[in-house]
Amino acid sequence: MKNKFADRLGELIGESGKTQNAICTELHIPKQRLSNWKTGYTEPDMDALCMLALYFDVSTDYLLGLVDETGAKMKL
């Protein structure tokens, strides 16, 4: 199954216009952690998921691929 979280995170990072280094500095997380999330190597815990949702101003459901941009539920 495709990792929707990694895809969505990559899109949000690209749309932000910021470098991964800048994002990591602002979030106070190691660069490797964000890289691992973006590539789908690892996934964030609940606290980190909430932090990312707040940072990118999206819902956790959007980050997880459960809803689309409009808030409509996705079929699994």
OpenMM code with the backbone's topology and positions (N, CA, C; nanometers):
from openmm import Vec3, app, unit

residues = "MET LYS ASN LYS PHE ALA ASP ARG LEU GLY GLU LEU ILE GLY GLU SER GLY LYS THR GLN ASN ALA ILE CYS THR GLU LEU HIS ILE PRO LYS GLN ARG LEU SER ASN TRP LYS THR GLY TYR THR GLU PRO ASP MET ASP ALA LEU CYS MET LEU ALA LEU TYR PHE ASP VAL SER THR ASP TYR LEU LEU GLY LEU VAL ASP GLU THR GLY ALA LYS MET LYS LEU".split()
positions = [
    Vec3(0.0832, -0.1174, 0.0000),
    Vec3(0.0000, 0.0000, 0.0000),
    Vec3(0.0885, 0.1248, 0.0000),
    Vec3(0.0507, 0.2224, -0.0780),
    Vec3(0.1256, 0.3456, -0.0883),
    Vec3(0.1160, 0.4235, 0.0430),
    Vec3(0.2258, 0.4857, 0.0812),
    Vec3(0.2308, 0.5603, 0.2057),
    Vec3(0.1781, 0.7020, 0.1834),
    Vec3(0.0499, 0.7219, 0.2102),
    Vec3(-0.0130, 0.8523, 0.1888),
    Vec3(0.0495, 0.9600, 0.2768),
    Vec3(0.0854, 0.9227, 0.4006),
    Vec3(0.1451, 1.0210, 0.4903),
    Vec3(0.2726, 1.0785, 0.4290),
    Vec3(0.3620, 0.9925, 0.3820),
    Vec3(0.4886, 1.0389, 0.3238),
    Vec3(0.4626, 1.1269, 0.2020),
    Vec3(0.3659, 1.0879, 0.1191),
    Vec3(0.3317, 1.1679, 0.0012),
    Vec3(0.2810, 1.3059, 0.0407),
    Vec3(0.1883, 1.3074, 0.1355),
    Vec3(0.1301, 1.4354, 0.1781),
    Vec3(0.2360, 1.5241, 0.2433),
    Vec3(0.3209, 1.4663, 0.3264),
    Vec3(0.4259, 1.5448, 0.3915),
    Vec3(0.5193, 1.6044, 0.2874),
    Vec3(0.5588, 1.5251, 0.1899),
    Vec3(0.6455, 1.5755, 0.0836),
    Vec3(0.5816, 1.6905, 0.0080),
    Vec3(0.4521, 1.6786, -0.0206),
    Vec3(0.3802, 1.7857, -0.0899),
    Vec3(0.3781, 1.9131, -0.0056),
    Vec3(0.3483, 1.8971, 0.1231),
    Vec3(0.3409, 2.0132, 0.2112),
    Vec3(0.4762, 2.0820, 0.2259),
    Vec3(0.5817, 2.0044, 0.2339),
    Vec3(0.7164, 2.0617, 0.2427),
    Vec3(0.7456, 2.1412, 0.1158),
    Vec3(0.7150, 2.0823, 0.0006),
    Vec3(0.7382, 2.1512, -0.1265),
    Vec3(0.6566, 2.2786, -0.1396),
    Vec3(0.5304, 2.2726, -0.1002),
    Vec3(0.4423, 2.3889, -0.1097),
    Vec3(0.4809, 2.4992, -0.0122),
    Vec3(0.5502, 2.4630, 0.0953),
    Vec3(0.5863, 2.5635, 0.1965),
    Vec3(0.6907, 2.6620, 0.1447),
    Vec3(0.7689, 2.6192, 0.0461),
    Vec3(0.8753, 2.7052, -0.0049),
    Vec3(0.9956, 2.7128, 0.0872),
    Vec3(0.9952, 2.6309, 0.1908),
    Vec3(1.1056, 2.6293, 0.2868),
    Vec3(1.1902, 2.5043, 0.2644),
    Vec3(1.3159, 2.5130, 0.3055),
    Vec3(1.4010, 2.3955, 0.2988),
    Vec3(1.3683, 2.3023, 0.4150),
    Vec3(1.4045, 2.1775, 0.3996),
    Vec3(1.3850, 2.0829, 0.5096),
    Vec3(1.4650, 2.1271, 0.6316),
    Vec3(1.5833, 2.1828, 0.6086),
    Vec3(1.6647, 2.2300, 0.7204),
    Vec3(1.5930, 2.3403, 0.7972),
    Vec3(1.5303, 2.4329, 0.7255),
    Vec3(1.4582, 2.5425, 0.7912),
    Vec3(1.3404, 2.4888, 0.8712),
    Vec3(1.2684, 2.3953, 0.8143),
    Vec3(1.1536, 2.3363, 0.8837),
    Vec3(1.1997, 2.2658, 1.0107),
    Vec3(1.3067, 2.1897, 0.9997),
    Vec3(1.3592, 2.1186, 1.1173),
    Vec3(1.4022, 2.2149, 1.2261),
    Vec3(1.4639, 2.3239, 1.1872),
    Vec3(1.5052, 2.4247, 1.2844),
    Vec3(1.3837, 2.4831, 1.3553),
    Vec3(1.2802, 2.5164, 1.2769),
    Vec3(1.1594, 2.5749, 1.3359),
    Vec3(1.0863, 2.4765, 1.4264),
    Vec3(1.0892, 2.3486, 1.3910),
    Vec3(1.0195, 2.2465, 1.4699),
    Vec3(1.1062, 2.1860, 1.5801),
    Vec3(1.2335, 2.2223, 1.5804),
    Vec3(1.3285, 2.1683, 1.6802),
    Vec3(1.3354, 2.0158, 1.6736),
    Vec3(1.3506, 1.9648, 1.5506),
    Vec3(1.3662, 1.8197, 1.5321),
    Vec3(1.4903, 1.7940, 1.4467),
    Vec3(1.5506, 1.6761, 1.4626),
    Vec3(1.6675, 1.6427, 1.3800),
    Vec3(1.6289, 1.6306, 1.2319),
    Vec3(1.7222, 1.6691, 1.1444),
    Vec3(1.6973, 1.6622, 1.0002),
    Vec3(1.6657, 1.5193, 0.9560),
    Vec3(1.7329, 1.4231, 1.0144),
    Vec3(1.7119, 1.2830, 0.9753),
    Vec3(1.5691, 1.2380, 1.0056),
    Vec3(1.5120, 1.2874, 1.1119),
    Vec3(1.3755, 1.2485, 1.1483),
    Vec3(1.2769, 1.2918, 1.0401),
    Vec3(1.2853, 1.4182, 0.9977),
    Vec3(1.1957, 1.4665, 0.8924),
    Vec3(1.2200, 1.3913, 0.7623),
    Vec3(1.3442, 1.3657, 0.7311),
    Vec3(1.3780, 1.2907, 0.6101),
    Vec3(1.3185, 1.1501, 0.6141),
    Vec3(1.3284, 1.0847, 0.7292),
    Vec3(1.2720, 0.9498, 0.7431),
    Vec3(1.1200, 0.9502, 0.7274),
    Vec3(1.0547, 1.0518, 0.7798),
    Vec3(0.9087, 1.0624, 0.7638),
    Vec3(0.8738, 1.0866, 0.6177),
    Vec3(0.9488, 1.1745, 0.5521),
    Vec3(0.9200, 1.2123, 0.4130),
    Vec3(0.9396, 1.0945, 0.3174),
    Vec3(1.0356, 1.0096, 0.3458),
    Vec3(1.0608, 0.8946, 0.2589),
    Vec3(0.9757, 0.7735, 0.2949),
    Vec3(0.9056, 0.7809, 0.4082),
    Vec3(0.8232, 0.6685, 0.4511),
    Vec3(0.9005, 0.5621, 0.5259),
    Vec3(1.0263, 0.5917, 0.5590),
    Vec3(1.1080, 0.4954, 0.6327),
    Vec3(1.0533, 0.4751, 0.7739),
    Vec3(1.0104, 0.5854, 0.8357),
    Vec3(0.9445, 0.5781, 0.9661),
    Vec3(0.8230, 0.6693, 0.9627),
    Vec3(0.7406, 0.6595, 1.0644),
    Vec3(0.6239, 0.7459, 1.0766),
    Vec3(0.6268, 0.8144, 1.2125),
    Vec3(0.5693, 0.9334, 1.2210),
    Vec3(0.5726, 1.0075, 1.3472),
    Vec3(0.4793, 0.9470, 1.4511),
    Vec3(0.5118, 0.9718, 1.5781),
    Vec3(0.4192, 0.9330, 1.6843),
    Vec3(0.3070, 1.0368, 1.6885),
    Vec3(0.2126, 1.0173, 1.7766),
    Vec3(0.0953, 1.1035, 1.7798),
    Vec3(0.1296, 1.2495, 1.8081),
    Vec3(0.2213, 1.2732, 1.8999),
    Vec3(0.2606, 1.4113, 1.9309),
    Vec3(0.3232, 1.4795, 1.8094),
    Vec3(0.4091, 1.4077, 1.7407),
    Vec3(0.4753, 1.4639, 1.6227),
    Vec3(0.3753, 1.4852, 1.5091),
    Vec3(0.2811, 1.3949, 1.4944),
    Vec3(0.1774, 1.4102, 1.3918),
    Vec3(0.0972, 1.5383, 1.4164),
    Vec3(0.0612, 1.5619, 1.5395),
    Vec3(-0.0120, 1.6839, 1.5752),
    Vec3(0.0738, 1.8078, 1.5508),
    Vec3(0.2015, 1.8006, 1.5833),
    Vec3(0.2931, 1.9112, 1.5612),
    Vec3(0.3001, 1.9458, 1.4126),
    Vec3(0.3096, 1.8439, 1.3275),
    Vec3(0.3159, 1.8667, 1.1829),
    Vec3(0.1861, 1.9265, 1.1307),
    Vec3(0.0738, 1.8764, 1.1795),
    Vec3(-0.0563, 1.9280, 1.1356),
    Vec3(-0.0690, 2.0758, 1.1719),
    Vec3(-0.0292, 2.1113, 1.2916),
    Vec3(-0.0342, 2.2521, 1.3328),
    Vec3(0.0622, 2.3377, 1.2516),
    Vec3(0.1807, 2.2870, 1.2287),
    Vec3(0.2827, 2.3615, 1.1542),
    Vec3(0.2366, 2.3911, 1.0113),
    Vec3(0.1814, 2.2894, 0.9443),
    Vec3(0.1398, 2.3055, 0.8048),
    Vec3(-0.0056, 2.3515, 0.7918),
    Vec3(-0.0729, 2.3710, 0.9052),
    Vec3(-0.2113, 2.4183, 0.9074),
    Vec3(-0.3049, 2.3266, 0.8284),
    Vec3(-0.2934, 2.1956, 0.8566),
    Vec3(-0.3807, 2.0943, 0.7984),
    Vec3(-0.4296, 2.0041, 0.9109),
    Vec3(-0.5262, 1.9204, 0.8810),
    Vec3(-0.5740, 1.8265, 0.9829),
    Vec3(-0.4855, 1.7026, 0.9850),
    Vec3(-0.4880, 1.6333, 1.0961),
    Vec3(-0.4151, 1.5059, 1.1030),
    Vec3(-0.4776, 1.4063, 1.0053),
    Vec3(-0.6088, 1.4126, 0.9876),
    Vec3(-0.6744, 1.3241, 0.8905),
    Vec3(-0.6212, 1.3493, 0.7496),
    Vec3(-0.5965, 1.4755, 0.7163),
    Vec3(-0.5400, 1.5061, 0.5845),
    Vec3(-0.3998, 1.4469, 0.5730),
    Vec3(-0.3167, 1.4675, 0.6748),
    Vec3(-0.1809, 1.4129, 0.6716),
    Vec3(-0.1803, 1.2613, 0.6554),
    Vec3(-0.2756, 1.1958, 0.7185),
    Vec3(-0.2822, 1.0493, 0.7130),
    Vec3(-0.3494, 0.9972, 0.5862),
    Vec3(-0.4018, 1.0885, 0.5054),
    Vec3(-0.4659, 1.0464, 0.3812),
    Vec3(-0.6084, 0.9991, 0.3979),
    Vec3(-0.6721, 1.0362, 0.5090),
    Vec3(-0.8094, 0.9923, 0.5346),
    Vec3(-0.9128, 1.0855, 0.4729),
    Vec3(-0.8737, 1.2111, 0.4486),
    Vec3(-0.9620, 1.3079, 0.3826),
    Vec3(-0.8811, 1.3791, 0.2751),
    Vec3(-0.9529, 1.4344, 0.1758),
    Vec3(-0.8838, 1.5126, 0.0747),
    Vec3(-0.8816, 1.6597, 0.1154),
    Vec3(-0.8387, 1.7456, 0.0260),
    Vec3(-0.8244, 1.8870, 0.0583),
    Vec3(-0.9559, 1.9516, 0.1007),
    Vec3(-1.0671, 1.8996, 0.0497),
    Vec3(-1.1974, 1.9584, 0.0813),
    Vec3(-1.2536, 1.9082, 0.2138),
    Vec3(-1.1902, 1.8060, 0.2694),
    Vec3(-1.2401, 1.7463, 0.3928),
    Vec3(-1.3266, 1.6239, 0.3674),
    Vec3(-1.3458, 1.5894, 0.2397),
    Vec3(-1.4239, 1.4702, 0.2071),
    Vec3(-1.3472, 1.3444, 0.2432),
    Vec3(-1.4185, 1.2479, 0.3003),
    Vec3(-1.3538, 1.1226, 0.3394),
    Vec3(-1.3091, 1.0441, 0.2171),
    Vec3(-1.1911, 0.9840, 0.2287),
    Vec3(-1.1350, 0.9030, 0.1200),
    Vec3(-1.1773, 0.7580, 0.1392),
    Vec3(-1.1920, 0.6878, 0.0288),
    Vec3(-1.2232, 0.5443, 0.0389),
    Vec3(-1.0919, 0.4674, 0.0518),
    Vec3(-1.0907, 0.3768, 0.1464),
    Vec3(-0.9687, 0.2986, 0.1697),
    Vec3(-0.9663, 0.1743, 0.0854),
] * unit.nanometer
topology = app.Topology()
chain = topology.addChain("A")
for resn in residues:
    res = topology.addResidue(resn, chain)
    for name in ("N", "CA", "C"):
        topology.addAtom(name, app.Element.getBySymbol(name[0]), res)
